[in-house]
Amino acid sequence: MRAREAAARRFTAPADTTTAVPDTTVGGHPAEADPPRRLHRLEPAELLYGRLLASAAAGGEPVAARFRIADGRSQKLPLGKWLAPVDAVDRAVLAHAAPPVLDIGCGPGRHLAALAVAGQQGLGLDLSPVAVRLARARGAEAILRSVFADVPRAGTWRSALLLDGNIGIGGAPEALLARACALIAPGGAVLVETGPPEAPTRRLRVRLETRSAISPWFGWATVGADGIAGLARAAGLEPCATFEARGRWFARLERAR
């Protein structure tokens, strides 16, 4: 969500993968980037995401990309935020991360870069070759790897990060938290960014969209601050704290010693 440079170039799909996508609406109004009956090229999610990151990182024309939910709602993909340095809220959360830190779904590595500047060891996992390349260019250690594959130093990480909505990875937060629990050391912690307290836990089908390309639908999830405790306990983690910073919500989940 594979040659390293392939994802940085525009992907040219075979003619038979061009799909006519009907106009969709958000709140009864046409989505901003969806003219009626526009033809979209179908592109693997990790390649489309990587191409969008590469384009945004190059500083060219503004990239119009959206994260579409199967019910028709969408939101702008925050590429600029992911490529920017960490902000004050990120730094406050990272202060709770004891090294070494495993960043699950690290993207272009902004959290890892901040940890590296502070002299703290970390490793990022991501499925996008472009994201991994950008993270390494920032001085972070990152590898092309699924969290559910073999992860180096499994069971020894003192902290794991699931920030920027990454609790949604795979659409099964219980399984993701159980995997994170297995990867951290006894007494270690998983730092999770959640939705606000009233936000429900939902399993979703989503895709990435641009004006000319879409990804296949894939599983995602959202979890509110009130819903994380039950998921954590089912995964073998103890919810120790929930806190808010400038409208963003986080939870600290610990593995028993």
Backbone hydrogen bonds in HBPLUS format (Angstrom, degrees):
<---DONOR---> <-ACCEPTOR-->    atom                        ^
c    i                          cat <-CA-CA->   ^        H-A-AA   ^      H-
h    n   atom  resd res      DA  || num        DHA   H-A  angle D-A-AA Bond
n    s   type  num  typ     dist DA aas  dist angle  dist       angle   num
A0006-ALA N   A0003-ALA O   3.14 MM   3  5.40 139.2  2.31 105.0 116.6     1
A0008-ALA N   A0005-GLU O   3.13 MM   3  5.35 143.9  2.26 104.1 114.5     2
A0009-ARG N   A0006-ALA O   3.25 MM   3  5.64 156.3  2.31 108.2 114.9     3
A0017-THR N   A0014-PRO O   3.04 MM   3  5.73 168.8  2.06 123.7 126.6     4
A0018-THR N   A0015-ALA O   3.25 MM   3  5.78 169.7  2.26 119.1 120.9     5
A0019-THR N   A0040-HIS O   2.96 MM  21  5.51 169.1  1.97 166.2 162.6     6
A0040-HIS N   A0019-THR O   3.04 MM  21  5.51 175.3  2.04 159.4 157.9     7
A0021-VAL N   A0038-ARG O   3.45 MM  17  6.22 171.6  2.46 157.3 157.1     8
A0031-ALA N   A0024-THR O   3.27 MM   7  6.28 163.9  2.29 146.9 144.1     9
A0026-VAL N   A0029-HIS O   2.76 MM   3  5.36 160.3  1.80 160.4 159.0    10
A0029-HIS N   A0026-VAL O   3.14 MM   3  5.36 166.4  2.16 110.9 114.7    11
A0034-ASP N   A0031-ALA O   3.26 MM   3  5.43 166.1  2.28 120.2 118.6    12
A0038-ARG N   A0035-PRO O   3.30 MM   3  5.70 146.4  2.42 140.9 133.5    13
A0041-ARG N   A0212-SER O   2.81 MM 171  6.14 169.7  1.82 140.5 141.3    14
A0214-ILE N   A0041-ARG O   2.82 MM 173  6.13 155.5  1.88 157.5 159.9    15
A0043-GLU N   A0214-ILE O   2.81 MM 171  6.00 157.1  1.86 158.6 165.3    16
A0047-LEU N   A0044-PRO O   3.04 MM   3  5.38 124.6  2.35 106.4 120.6    17
A0048-LEU N   A0044-PRO O   2.92 MM   4  6.16 166.3  1.93 164.9 169.4    18
A0049-TYR N   A0045-ALA O   2.86 MM   4  5.92 167.8  1.88 152.8 156.8    19
A0050-GLY N   A0046-GLU O   3.05 MM   4  5.99 152.7  2.13 128.8 136.8    20
A0051-ARG N   A0047-LEU O   2.86 MM   4  6.06 155.9  1.92 147.1 153.6    21
A0052-LEU N   A0048-LEU O   2.96 MM   4  6.18 156.0  2.02 149.9 156.2    22
A0053-LEU N   A0049-TYR O   2.94 MM   4  6.21 158.6  1.99 150.2 156.1    23
A0054-ALA N   A0050-GLY O   2.90 MM   4  6.10 164.5  1.92 151.2 155.3    24
A0055-SER N   A0051-ARG O   2.98 MM   4  6.13 157.8  2.03 144.7 150.6    25
A0056-ALA N   A0052-LEU O   2.95 MM   4  6.13 164.8  1.97 150.7 154.8    26
A0057-ALA N   A0053-LEU O   2.80 MM   4  5.94 159.4  1.84 153.3 159.7    27
A0058-ALA N   A0054-ALA O   3.00 MM   4  6.11 138.2  2.18 138.6 149.0    28
A0059-GLY N   A0056-ALA O   3.14 MM   3  5.39 153.6  2.21 103.8 111.9    29
A0077-LEU N   A0065-ALA O   3.00 MM  12  5.57 173.5  2.00 133.6 133.1    30
A0066-ARG N   A0209-GLU O   2.84 MM 143  5.14 156.2  1.90 145.0 152.1    31
A0209-GLU N   A0066-ARG O   2.93 MM 143  5.14 149.5  2.03 148.7 150.7    32
A0067-PHE N   A0075-GLN O   2.83 MM   8  5.40 162.3  1.86 161.5 167.5    33
A0075-GLN N   A0067-PHE O   3.17 MM   8  5.40 142.4  2.32 129.6 140.5    34
A0068-ARG N   A0207-ARG O   2.85 MM 139  5.31 157.9  1.90 167.0 168.2    35
A0207-ARG N   A0068-ARG O   2.93 MM 139  5.31 142.7  2.07 143.3 153.6    36
A0069-ILE N   A0073-ARG O   2.84 MM   4  5.40 176.9  1.84 163.9 164.8    37
A0072-GLY N   A0069-ILE O   2.89 MM   3  5.62 162.9  1.91 128.1 130.9    38
A0070-ALA N   A0205-ARG O   2.86 MM 135  5.47 142.4  2.00 173.2 168.4    39
A0079-LEU N   A0077-LEU O   2.84 MM   2  5.74 139.4  2.01 107.3  95.5    40
A0082-TRP N   A0078-PRO O   3.18 MM   4  6.51 162.7  2.21 155.7 160.0    41
A0083-LEU N   A0079-LEU O   3.04 MM   4  6.26 143.2  2.18 148.6 158.5    42
A0084-ALA N   A0080-GLY O   2.99 MM   4  6.02 127.5  2.27 140.0 153.0    43
A0084-ALA N   A0081-LYS O   3.22 MM   3  5.14 138.3  2.41  95.5 107.0    44
A0091-ARG N   A0087-ASP O   2.99 MM   4  6.29 162.6  2.02 156.1 161.1    45
A0092-ALA N   A0088-ALA O   3.02 MM   4  6.23 151.9  2.10 142.5 149.7    46
A0093-VAL N   A0089-VAL O   3.04 MM   4  6.36 153.2  2.11 151.6 158.5    47
A0094-LEU N   A0090-ASP O   2.87 MM   4  6.12 164.8  1.89 156.6 161.0    48
A0095-ALA N   A0091-ARG O   3.06 MM   4  6.21 130.2  2.31 138.6 150.3    49
A0096-HIS N   A0093-VAL O   2.95 MM   3  5.63 160.9  1.99 118.4 124.4    50
A0097-ALA N   A0094-LEU O   2.98 MM   3  5.07 162.9  2.01 108.1 113.5    51
A0158-ARG N   A0100-PRO O   3.11 MM  58  5.67 136.8  2.30 144.5 157.2    52
A0159-SER N   A0100-PRO O   3.36 MM  59  6.59 146.8  2.48 154.6 152.5    53
A0101-VAL N   A0121-GLN O   3.01 MM  20  6.42 154.4  2.07 136.5 142.9    54
A0123-LEU N   A0101-VAL O   2.88 MM  22  6.40 146.6  1.99 160.1 170.4    55
A0102-LEU N   A0159-SER O   2.88 MM  57  6.23 160.7  1.92 143.9 149.3    56
A0161-LEU N   A0102-LEU O   2.80 MM  59  6.23 152.8  1.87 157.2 162.2    57
A0103-ASP N   A0123-LEU O   2.82 MM  20  6.10 167.7  1.83 156.5 160.8    58
A0125-LEU N   A0103-ASP O   2.99 MM  22  6.31 154.8  2.06 171.2 166.9    59
A0104-ILE N   A0161-LEU O   3.14 MM  57  5.85 156.4  2.20 146.6 151.1    60
A0105-GLY N   A0125-LEU O   2.91 MM  20  5.40 130.7  2.15 134.2 149.3    61
A0106-CYS N   A0125-LEU O   2.93 MM  19  5.72 150.8  2.02 141.5 148.9    62
A0109-GLY N   A0106-CYS O   3.10 MM   3  5.30 158.9  2.15 129.0 132.6    63
A0113-ALA N   A0109-GLY O   2.87 MM   4  5.92 156.1  1.93 150.3 157.0    64
A0114-ALA N   A0110-ARG O   3.20 MM   4  6.37 153.6  2.28 138.3 144.3    65
A0115-LEU N   A0111-HIS O   3.04 MM   4  6.35 154.9  2.10 147.3 154.4    66
A0116-ALA N   A0112-LEU O   2.84 MM   4  6.09 155.3  1.90 150.8 157.6    67
A0117-VAL N   A0113-ALA O   3.04 MM   4  6.29 156.4  2.10 147.0 152.4    68
A0118-ALA N   A0114-ALA O   3.20 MM   4  6.43 144.2  2.33 138.7 147.9    69
A0118-ALA N   A0115-LEU O   3.09 MM   3  5.06 121.7  2.44  93.2 108.1    70
A0120-GLN N   A0115-LEU O   2.85 MM   5  5.12 165.9  1.87 150.4 145.8    71
A0119-GLY N   A0116-ALA O   2.90 MM   3  4.94 157.2  1.95 105.2 111.3    72
A0124-GLY N   A0141-GLU O   2.88 MM  17  6.28 145.1  2.01 136.1 147.5    73
A0143-ILE N   A0124-GLY O   2.90 MM  19  6.23 158.1  1.95 154.5 156.7    74
A0126-ASP N   A0143-ILE O   3.28 MM  17  6.66 145.7  2.41 158.8 165.9    75
A0145-ARG N   A0126-ASP O   3.01 MM  19  5.57 138.3  2.19 126.9 136.2    76
A0132-VAL N   A0128-SER O   3.07 MM   4  6.35 163.2  2.09 154.6 158.8    77
A0133-ARG N   A0129-PRO O   2.93 MM   4  6.16 157.9  1.98 146.2 152.5    78
A0134-LEU N   A0130-VAL O   2.88 MM   4  6.14 162.3  1.91 155.9 160.2    79
A0135-ALA N   A0131-ALA O   2.88 MM   4  6.09 156.4  1.94 150.0 156.7    80
A0136-ARG N   A0132-VAL O   2.98 MM   4  6.20 161.3  2.02 150.7 155.2    81
A0137-ALA N   A0133-ARG O   2.99 MM   4  6.22 149.2  2.09 144.0 152.9    82
A0138-ARG N   A0135-ALA O   3.07 MM   3  5.23 140.8  2.23  99.4 110.8    83
A0140-ALA N   A0135-ALA O   3.10 MM   5  5.44 155.9  2.16 148.4 143.3    84
A0139-GLY N   A0136-ARG O   2.95 MM   3  5.12 161.4  1.98 111.5 115.2    85
A0149-ALA N   A0146-SER O   3.10 MM   3  5.24 164.8  2.13 107.1 111.6    86
A0156-THR N   A0153-ARG O   3.06 MM   3  5.65 145.9  2.18 146.6 144.6    87
A0155-GLY N   A0183-LEU O   2.82 MM  28  4.28 139.1  1.99 100.6 108.3    88
A0185-ALA N   A0157-TRP O   2.69 MM  28  5.43 155.4  1.75 144.9 146.3    89
A0189-ALA N   A0158-ARG O   3.00 MM  31  6.40 154.9  2.07 142.2 145.3    90
A0160-ALA N   A0189-ALA O   2.92 MM  29  6.46 140.0  2.09 148.4 158.6    91
A0191-LEU N   A0160-ALA O   2.87 MM  31  6.27 162.7  1.90 171.4 173.4    92
A0162-LEU N   A0191-LEU O   2.86 MM  29  6.06 154.9  1.92 172.6 166.4    93
A0193-GLU N   A0162-LEU O   2.93 MM  31  6.32 162.1  1.96 151.6 147.7    94
A0166-ASN N   A0163-LEU O   3.04 MM   3  5.42 158.2  2.09 112.8 119.8    95
A0168-GLY N   A0165-GLY O   3.06 MM   3  6.04 166.8  2.07 127.5 131.2    96
A0169-ILE N   A0166-ASN O   3.17 MM   3  5.42 168.9  2.18 110.9 114.1    97
A0171-GLY N   A0168-GLY O   2.93 MM   3  5.46 162.4  1.96 137.7 142.9    98
A0176-LEU N   A0172-ALA O   3.08 MM   4  6.34 158.9  2.13 154.6 161.4    99
A0177-LEU N   A0173-PRO O   2.91 MM   4  6.00 162.3  1.94 147.2 151.4   100
A0178-ALA N   A0174-GLU O   2.95 MM   4  6.15 153.7  2.02 146.6 154.4   101
A0179-ARG N   A0175-ALA O   2.98 MM   4  6.18 152.9  2.05 143.3 150.4   102
A0180-ALA N   A0176-LEU O   2.92 MM   4  6.20 157.8  1.97 147.5 153.9   103
A0181-CYS N   A0177-LEU O   2.85 MM   4  6.04 152.8  1.92 145.0 152.5   104
A0182-ALA N   A0178-ALA O   3.09 MM   4  6.37 149.7  2.18 141.7 148.9   105
A0183-LEU N   A0179-ARG O   3.13 MM   4  6.40 132.8  2.37 141.1 153.7   106
A0183-LEU N   A0180-ALA O   3.11 MM   3  5.08 133.0  2.34  95.3 108.3   107
A0184-ILE N   A0180-ALA O   3.18 MM   4  6.45 136.7  2.38 149.2 158.7   108
A0188-GLY N   A0185-ALA O   2.77 MM   3  5.11 152.6  1.84 140.3 140.8   109
A0187-GLY N   A0255-ARG O   2.93 MM  68  5.14 138.7  2.10 117.7 130.4   110
A0255-ARG N   A0188-GLY O   2.92 MM  67  5.58 162.2  1.95 155.0 159.0   111
A0190-VAL N   A0253-LEU O   2.67 MM  63  5.08 157.9  1.72 152.7 160.8   112
A0253-LEU N   A0190-VAL O   2.95 MM  63  5.08 167.0  1.96 149.5 153.6   113
A0192-VAL N   A0251-ALA O   2.95 MM  59  5.21 167.6  1.97 154.6 158.3   114
A0251-ALA N   A0192-VAL O   2.80 MM  59  5.21 147.7  1.90 148.8 158.4   115
A0194-THR N   A0249-TRP O   2.94 MM  55  5.43 155.2  2.00 128.4 136.5   116
A0195-GLY N   A0223-VAL O   2.74 MM  28  5.86 163.7  1.76 145.8 149.9   117
A0225-ALA N   A0195-GLY O   2.97 MM  30  5.73 124.8  2.29 120.6 129.2   118
A0199-ALA N   A0196-PRO O   3.03 MM   3  5.50 157.4  2.08 117.7 124.9   119
A0225-ALA N   A0196-PRO O   3.26 MM  29  5.38 147.3  2.37  96.6 104.7   120
A0202-ARG N   A0222-THR O   2.90 MM  20  5.32 153.0  1.97 143.5 151.1   121
A0222-THR N   A0202-ARG O   2.96 MM  20  5.32 149.9  2.05 145.4 154.3   122
A0204-LEU N   A0220-TRP O   2.77 MM  16  5.06 179.5  1.77 145.3 145.5   123
A0220-TRP N   A0204-LEU O   3.01 MM  16  5.06 152.4  2.09 137.9 138.1   124
A0206-VAL N   A0218-PHE O   2.91 MM  12  5.47 167.8  1.93 156.1 158.7   125
A0218-PHE N   A0206-VAL O   2.76 MM  12  5.47 150.5  1.85 151.3 161.6   126
A0215-SER N   A0208-LEU O   2.97 MM   7  5.28 146.0  2.09 150.0 150.2   127
A0210-THR N   A0213-ALA O   2.78 MM   3  5.19 150.5  1.87 166.7 163.9   128
A0227-GLY N   A0224-GLY O   2.98 MM   3  5.23 143.6  2.12 105.5 116.5   129
A0232-ALA N   A0228-ILE O   2.87 MM   4  5.99 156.4  1.92 152.9 160.0   130
A0233-ARG N   A0229-ALA O   3.00 MM   4  6.26 166.2  2.02 157.9 160.0   131
A0234-ALA N   A0230-GLY O   3.11 MM   4  6.26 158.3  2.16 144.4 150.3   132
A0235-ALA N   A0231-LEU O   3.13 MM   4  6.32 130.5  2.39 136.9 149.4   133
A0235-ALA N   A0232-ALA O   2.99 MM   3  5.09 133.6  2.22  98.2 111.6   134
A0237-LEU N   A0232-ALA O   2.86 MM   5  4.93 163.3  1.89 145.1 140.7   135
A0236-GLY N   A0233-ARG O   3.11 MM   3  5.11 164.7  2.14 105.1 109.6   136
A0238-GLU N   A0254-GLU O   2.71 MM  16  5.08 168.0  1.73 148.9 152.2   137
A0254-GLU N   A0238-GLU O   2.86 MM  16  5.08 167.2  1.87 138.8 139.5   138
A0240-CYS N   A0252-ARG O   2.83 MM  12  5.64 168.1  1.85 164.9 168.7   139
A0252-ARG N   A0241-ALA O   2.84 MM  11  5.20 160.1  1.88 149.4 153.4   140
A0243-PHE N   A0250-PHE O   2.91 MM   7  5.41 157.9  1.96 144.0 151.1   141
A0250-PHE N   A0243-PHE O   2.86 MM   7  5.41 154.9  1.92 161.5 169.2   142
A0245-ALA N   A0248-ARG O   2.80 MM   3  5.26 157.7  1.85 151.9 159.6   143
A0248-ARG N   A0245-ALA O   3.02 MM   3  5.26 163.4  2.05 113.5 118.8   144
